[in-house]
Amino acid sequence: MDKLELKGKWNILKGKVKQAYADLTDDDLKYEEGKDDELLGRLQEKTGKTKDDLVKWLKDLG
């Protein structure tokens, strides 16, 4: 998932991610342009998934 694709779909994906992981906070899911790796790092920490698994999972959600 490239940066533009993530940025454009993030509001939709964020809701789906929160449904799957209710313990994630809005701060955990905060998207800032140019900080994709930080977002993925927070998600990795909370979900226990690898970066590649997260990217695949997010693509599948979208």
C-alpha positions as CSV (number, residue, x, y, z in Angstrom):
1,M,0.0,0.0,0.0
2,D,1.7,3.2,-1.1
3,K,1.5,6.4,0.9
4,L,-1.2,8.1,-1.3
5,E,-3.3,5.0,-1.1
6,L,-3.0,4.9,2.6
7,K,-3.8,8.6,3.0
8,G,-6.8,8.5,0.8
9,K,-8.4,5.4,2.4
10,W,-7.2,5.9,6.0
11,N,-10.5,7.2,7.4
12,I,-12.4,4.2,6.1
13,L,-9.7,1.8,7.2
14,K,-9.4,3.3,10.6
15,G,-12.9,2.3,11.5
16,K,-12.4,-1.3,10.3
17,V,-9.1,-1.5,12.3
18,K,-10.8,-0.2,15.4
19,Q,-13.5,-2.9,15.0
20,A,-10.9,-5.6,14.8
21,Y,-8.8,-4.2,17.7
22,A,-11.0,-2.3,20.1
23,D,-8.1,-1.5,22.4
24,L,-6.5,0.8,19.8
25,T,-6.9,4.5,20.7
26,D,-7.4,7.4,18.3
27,D,-3.7,8.4,19.1
28,D,-2.6,4.9,18.0
29,L,-4.5,5.4,14.7
30,K,-3.5,8.9,14.0
31,Y,-2.2,9.3,10.5
32,E,0.3,12.1,9.7
33,E,1.6,12.6,6.2
34,G,5.1,11.3,5.9
35,K,4.9,9.3,9.1
36,D,3.6,6.0,7.7
37,D,6.3,4.0,9.4
38,E,5.4,5.5,12.8
39,L,1.8,4.5,12.3
40,L,2.8,1.0,11.3
41,G,5.1,0.8,14.3
42,R,2.3,1.7,16.7
43,L,0.0,-0.9,15.0
44,Q,2.8,-3.5,15.2
45,E,3.2,-2.9,18.9
46,K,-0.5,-3.1,19.6
47,T,-1.4,-6.0,17.3
48,G,1.7,-8.2,17.4
49,K,1.7,-8.4,13.6
50,T,4.8,-7.9,11.5
51,K,5.0,-4.9,9.2
52,D,4.4,-7.1,6.1
53,D,1.4,-8.8,7.7
54,L,0.0,-5.4,8.6
55,V,0.4,-4.0,5.1
56,K,-1.3,-7.1,3.7
57,W,-4.1,-7.0,6.2
58,L,-4.7,-3.3,5.5
59,K,-4.8,-3.9,1.8
60,D,-7.3,-6.7,2.4
61,L,-9.5,-4.4,4.5
62,G,-9.5,-1.7,1.8
